[in-house]
Amino acid sequence: MSDIKRKRLPEWMKMRSRLPRDGKYTEVRQLVDKNQLHTICKSGNCPNIGECWSSGTATFMILGEICTRSCKFCGVKTGKPLDVDCTEPTRVAESVKTMVLKHAVITSVDRDDLEDLGAEIWVQTIKEIKRVNPGVTMETLIPDFDGKPHLIEKIIKAGPEVISHNLETVKHLSKGVRSKAKYEISLKVIRQVSESDLVSKSGIMLGLGETRQEILETMDDLIGVGCQVFTLGQYMQPTRDHMPVDEWITPDQFEEYRKIGLSKGFRHVESHPLVRSSYHAEKHIK
């Protein structure tokens, strides 16, 4: 990595949300801790945690906080997960109710250690949230389930309004960035979701070494499988052990990609250095 790339954060990245001290943020934090919930907000070091928690929203992470994969970009812990907690679906559903959410976002670690890769807990969580919270809408940010159609179909039949699965990066970088997931398998997952009545969504990080042409080709690949919502955000290196940032993408460049994405046919595009998968997720259901 060159000396230029080792320089301090550019000014536009210093806009990252600081943790507020308002009552709503504290209330959400206490709720998460009390119910022993895991959130990608904390596990993934999301820069928008202050904004989202202050507005009373959070992205719940189910199936524990230890992932069986070791992707080079991700700040979530890797290792041998604990046993599945069968009370988790109810605890998450009750927390959604307590927070008075109108739209809930659920994600999970990868659980390659389980025979069904975690699909049954996913289904139970979706159904329990809807049972306890009639009228709530939901986005599920799912793993690839090894591309197994029958497992993905379980999530589709459970009925979340939006199913998201991230490509994470462009095709030629995918193998080096993602520990097991494959670009083609992810497109297959997104195609299956797109062919249902649900909203399909995906996203990538920029600043890993991709070219402009590769970003446009990725957009075309997603449009080709029917993806409706697309997110783009700046990659941030979680620790020194993770992949370094290759380039800081400017806000103007992100805005250009937003406009290009809409012109290519995405229904909605979120594109900004601080955008993460679930940012403004409530907008994506429309």
C-alpha positions as CSV (number, residue, x, y, z in Angstrom):
1,M,0.0,0.0,0.0
2,S,1.5,3.4,-1.0
3,D,2.2,6.2,1.4
4,I,-0.6,8.2,-0.2
5,K,-3.1,5.5,0.8
6,R,-1.9,5.6,4.4
7,K,-2.8,9.2,4.9
8,R,-5.5,10.2,7.3
9,L,-9.2,10.0,6.5
10,P,-10.4,12.5,3.9
11,E,-12.7,15.3,5.2
12,W,-15.9,13.7,3.9
13,M,-15.2,10.5,5.9
14,K,-14.9,12.5,9.1
15,M,-18.6,13.1,9.0
16,R,-19.1,9.7,10.6
17,S,-21.7,9.8,13.3
18,R,-20.5,10.3,16.8
19,L,-22.3,8.4,19.5
20,P,-25.0,10.8,20.9
21,R,-26.0,11.1,24.5
22,D,-29.7,11.6,23.9
23,G,-32.4,9.5,25.6
24,K,-33.5,7.5,22.5
25,Y,-30.0,6.2,21.8
26,T,-29.6,5.2,25.4
27,E,-33.0,3.5,25.4
28,V,-32.1,1.4,22.4
29,R,-28.7,0.5,23.7
30,Q,-30.2,-0.6,27.1
31,L,-32.8,-2.6,25.3
32,V,-30.2,-4.4,23.2
33,D,-28.1,-5.2,26.2
34,K,-31.0,-6.2,28.4
35,N,-32.4,-8.7,25.9
36,Q,-28.9,-10.0,25.0
37,L,-29.4,-9.1,21.4
38,H,-26.7,-8.9,18.7
39,T,-26.8,-6.1,16.2
40,I,-24.7,-5.6,13.1
41,C,-24.7,-1.9,14.2
42,K,-22.1,-2.8,16.9
43,S,-20.6,-6.0,15.5
44,G,-20.0,-4.4,12.1
45,N,-18.8,-1.1,13.5
46,C,-21.4,0.8,11.5
47,P,-20.7,4.5,11.1
48,N,-24.4,5.3,11.3
49,I,-25.1,3.7,14.7
50,G,-25.7,7.1,16.3
51,E,-28.2,8.3,13.7
52,C,-30.1,5.0,13.6
53,W,-30.3,4.3,17.3
54,S,-31.3,7.8,18.0
55,S,-34.2,7.4,15.6
56,G,-35.2,4.1,17.3
57,T,-34.0,1.7,14.7
58,A,-31.5,-1.1,14.7
59,T,-30.4,-4.0,12.5
60,F,-30.7,-7.2,14.6
61,M,-28.2,-10.0,13.9
62,I,-29.5,-13.5,14.7
63,L,-27.8,-16.8,15.1
64,G,-25.2,-15.4,17.5
65,E,-22.3,-13.1,16.9
66,I,-19.6,-15.5,15.8
67,C,-19.4,-16.3,12.0
68,T,-18.1,-19.5,10.5
69,R,-16.5,-17.5,7.6
70,S,-13.6,-15.1,7.7
71,C,-14.2,-12.5,5.0
72,K,-11.4,-10.0,4.6
73,F,-13.6,-7.0,4.9
74,C,-15.9,-7.9,7.8
75,G,-15.5,-6.9,11.4
76,V,-17.7,-9.6,12.8
77,K,-16.0,-12.2,15.0
78,T,-14.9,-15.5,13.3
79,G,-14.7,-18.9,15.0
80,K,-16.7,-21.7,16.4
81,P,-20.3,-20.4,17.1
82,L,-22.2,-21.2,20.2
83,D,-25.3,-23.5,20.1
84,V,-28.4,-22.0,18.5
85,D,-30.5,-20.1,21.0
86,C,-34.1,-21.2,20.4
87,T,-35.5,-18.3,22.4
88,E,-33.9,-15.7,20.1
89,P,-36.8,-15.3,17.7
90,T,-39.1,-14.4,20.5
91,R,-36.6,-12.0,22.1
92,V,-36.1,-10.2,18.8
93,A,-39.8,-10.0,18.1
94,E,-40.5,-8.6,21.6
95,S,-37.8,-6.0,21.1
96,V,-39.3,-4.9,17.8
97,K,-42.5,-4.4,19.7
98,T,-40.9,-2.5,22.6
99,M,-39.1,-0.2,20.1
100,V,-42.4,0.4,18.3
101,L,-40.8,-0.2,15.0
102,K,-42.7,0.0,11.8
103,H,-40.0,-1.6,9.7
104,A,-37.5,-4.1,11.1
105,V,-34.2,-5.2,9.6
106,I,-32.7,-8.6,10.3
107,T,-29.4,-10.1,9.3
108,S,-27.2,-13.0,10.5
109,V,-23.8,-14.5,10.7
110,D,-23.0,-17.4,8.4
111,R,-23.7,-20.7,10.1
112,D,-22.0,-23.3,7.9
113,D,-21.8,-25.6,11.0
114,L,-25.6,-26.2,10.9
115,E,-27.2,-28.7,8.6
116,D,-29.8,-26.2,7.4
117,L,-27.2,-23.3,7.5
118,G,-29.5,-21.5,9.9
119,A,-32.6,-21.3,7.7
120,E,-35.1,-22.6,10.3
121,I,-34.2,-20.0,12.9
122,W,-34.5,-17.4,10.1
123,V,-38.0,-18.6,9.3
124,Q,-39.0,-18.7,13.0
125,T,-37.7,-15.2,13.5
126,I,-39.5,-13.7,10.6
127,K,-42.8,-15.4,11.6
128,E,-42.5,-14.5,15.2
129,I,-41.8,-10.8,14.4
130,K,-44.9,-10.7,12.3
131,R,-47.0,-12.5,14.9
132,V,-46.0,-10.2,17.7
133,N,-46.0,-7.1,15.6
134,P,-49.0,-7.2,13.1
135,G,-48.5,-4.7,10.3
136,V,-44.7,-4.4,10.7
137,T,-42.7,-4.6,7.5
138,M,-39.3,-6.3,7.3
139,E,-36.1,-6.5,5.4
140,T,-33.9,-9.6,5.7
141,L,-30.3,-9.4,4.8
142,I,-29.5,-13.1,4.3
143,P,-26.3,-15.1,3.7
144,D,-26.0,-17.2,0.5
145,F,-27.1,-20.5,2.1
146,D,-24.6,-22.1,-0.3
147,G,-27.0,-21.2,-3.1
148,K,-29.4,-24.0,-2.1
149,P,-32.8,-23.1,-3.7
150,H,-34.9,-25.0,-1.1
151,L,-33.3,-23.0,1.8
152,I,-33.7,-19.7,0.1
153,E,-37.3,-20.6,-0.7
154,K,-38.0,-21.1,3.0
155,I,-37.1,-17.4,3.6
156,I,-39.2,-16.3,0.6
157,K,-42.3,-18.2,1.9
158,A,-41.8,-16.7,5.4
159,G,-42.8,-13.4,3.7
160,P,-40.5,-10.5,4.5
161,E,-41.2,-7.6,2.2
162,V,-37.5,-7.2,1.2
163,I,-34.8,-9.8,0.9
164,S,-31.3,-8.5,0.5
165,H,-28.1,-10.4,-0.3
166,N,-24.9,-8.5,-0.9
167,L,-22.4,-9.1,-3.7
168,E,-20.0,-7.0,-1.5
169,T,-17.6,-6.3,-4.3
170,V,-17.0,-6.7,-8.1
171,K,-16.5,-10.0,-9.7
172,H,-12.7,-10.1,-10.0
173,L,-12.1,-9.1,-6.4
174,S,-14.8,-11.4,-4.9
175,K,-12.6,-14.4,-4.4
176,G,-10.0,-12.5,-2.5
177,V,-12.5,-10.5,-0.4
178,R,-15.1,-13.2,0.5
179,S,-13.9,-16.3,2.2
180,K,-16.4,-18.8,0.8
181,A,-19.2,-17.0,-1.0
182,K,-19.0,-16.9,-4.8
183,Y,-20.1,-14.1,-7.1
184,E,-22.1,-16.3,-9.4
185,I,-23.8,-18.0,-6.4
186,S,-24.8,-14.7,-5.0
187,L,-26.3,-13.6,-8.4
188,K,-28.3,-16.9,-8.3
189,V,-29.6,-16.1,-4.9
190,I,-30.7,-12.6,-6.0
191,R,-32.3,-14.0,-9.1
192,Q,-34.4,-16.4,-7.1
193,V,-35.6,-13.6,-4.8
194,S,-36.4,-11.4,-7.8
195,E,-38.6,-14.1,-9.4
196,S,-40.8,-14.0,-6.2
197,D,-43.2,-11.2,-5.3
198,L,-40.7,-9.7,-2.9
199,V,-38.3,-6.8,-3.3
200,S,-34.8,-7.9,-4.1
201,K,-31.8,-5.9,-3.0
202,S,-28.0,-6.0,-3.0
203,G,-25.0,-3.8,-2.4
204,I,-21.3,-3.4,-2.8
205,M,-18.4,-1.6,-1.1
206,L,-16.2,0.7,-3.0
207,G,-12.5,1.4,-2.4
208,L,-11.2,-2.1,-2.5
209,G,-9.4,-1.7,-5.9
210,E,-12.3,-2.0,-8.3
211,T,-12.4,0.0,-11.5
212,R,-15.3,2.3,-12.7
213,Q,-16.0,-0.2,-15.6
214,E,-16.2,-3.1,-13.1
215,I,-18.7,-1.2,-11.0
216,L,-20.9,-0.6,-14.1
217,E,-20.6,-4.2,-15.1
218,T,-21.7,-5.2,-11.6
219,M,-24.7,-3.0,-11.9
220,D,-25.5,-4.7,-15.2
221,D,-25.1,-8.2,-13.6
222,L,-27.6,-7.2,-10.9
223,I,-30.1,-5.7,-13.3
224,G,-29.8,-8.9,-15.3
225,V,-31.0,-11.0,-12.4
226,G,-33.8,-8.6,-11.6
227,C,-32.4,-6.8,-8.6
228,Q,-34.5,-3.8,-7.7
229,V,-32.6,-1.9,-4.9
230,F,-28.9,-1.3,-4.9
231,T,-26.6,0.2,-2.3
232,L,-23.0,1.5,-2.6
233,G,-20.8,2.6,0.3
234,Q,-17.2,3.2,1.2
235,Y,-15.2,0.3,2.5
236,M,-13.7,0.9,5.9
237,Q,-10.9,-1.3,7.2
238,P,-12.1,-2.8,10.6
239,T,-8.7,-3.7,11.9
240,R,-5.1,-3.9,10.7
241,D,-5.7,-7.6,10.0
242,H,-8.3,-6.8,7.4
243,M,-7.9,-5.6,3.8
244,P,-6.6,-2.1,3.5
245,V,-8.5,0.7,1.9
246,D,-7.2,1.0,-1.7
247,E,-9.0,4.3,-2.5
248,W,-11.3,6.9,-0.9
249,I,-14.2,7.4,-3.2
250,T,-15.5,11.0,-3.2
251,P,-19.2,12.0,-2.5
252,D,-19.4,13.3,-6.1
253,Q,-18.3,9.9,-7.5
254,F,-20.9,8.2,-5.3
255,E,-23.6,10.6,-6.6
256,E,-22.6,9.8,-10.2
257,Y,-23.0,6.1,-9.5
258,R,-26.4,6.7,-8.0
259,K,-27.6,8.5,-11.1
260,I,-26.1,5.8,-13.4
261,G,-27.8,3.1,-11.3
262,L,-31.2,4.7,-11.6
263,S,-30.7,5.1,-15.4
264,K,-29.9,1.4,-15.7
265,G,-33.2,0.5,-14.1
266,F,-32.8,0.1,-10.3
267,R,-35.9,1.3,-8.6
268,H,-33.9,2.7,-5.7
269,V,-30.2,3.4,-5.2
270,E,-28.5,4.5,-2.0
271,S,-25.0,5.7,-2.8
272,H,-22.8,7.7,-0.4
273,P,-19.5,7.0,1.5
274,L,-21.4,6.3,4.7
275,V,-24.1,4.1,3.2
276,R,-24.4,0.6,4.7
277,S,-26.8,-2.1,3.6
278,S,-29.6,-1.3,6.0
279,Y,-29.3,2.5,5.8
280,H,-32.7,4.1,5.1
281,A,-34.0,0.6,4.7
282,E,-37.6,1.7,5.3
283,K,-37.5,3.5,2.0
284,H,-36.6,0.4,0.0
285,I,-39.9,-1.4,0.6
286,K,-41.8,1.0,-1.7
